[in-house]
Amino acid sequence: MNEKLTKNTSQTASLDDIRKMKDADVLQPARKTTILSEELPDGFWDDAEIVEPKTKTAISLRVDADVLEYFKSQGKGHLTRMNAVLRSYVDAQRSR
C-alpha cells in the first residue's frame, strides 16, 4: 500500500486498509482551517456521535415515461428526488 501513485494508476484496497490510511492521514488532504481546536468551547465534542450513512441498493426499476420525464425536467439529481418521494411515502405509511 505504500507504492507511489503515478498518473493513470489504480490500486485496490480492502476496507481495513482504507481505514488505516485514513487514520494515518494518507487520504486526508492538507487543509487550512480558520478555527483552531483551542477556540472551540469546552465540551464541544462531548455529545458528538458518529452517523453512518445509509447504504442504498442498486435496482432496475421500470417507471412510466412521463414520470421519469417529470423528474428529469427538474434537472440533475432526478434519481435522488425520486428516492426522496419514495422515502416520504414509506415514512408516512410507517407512522400510520
Order of alpha helices (4+ residues) and beta strands (2+ residues): alpha-alpha-alpha
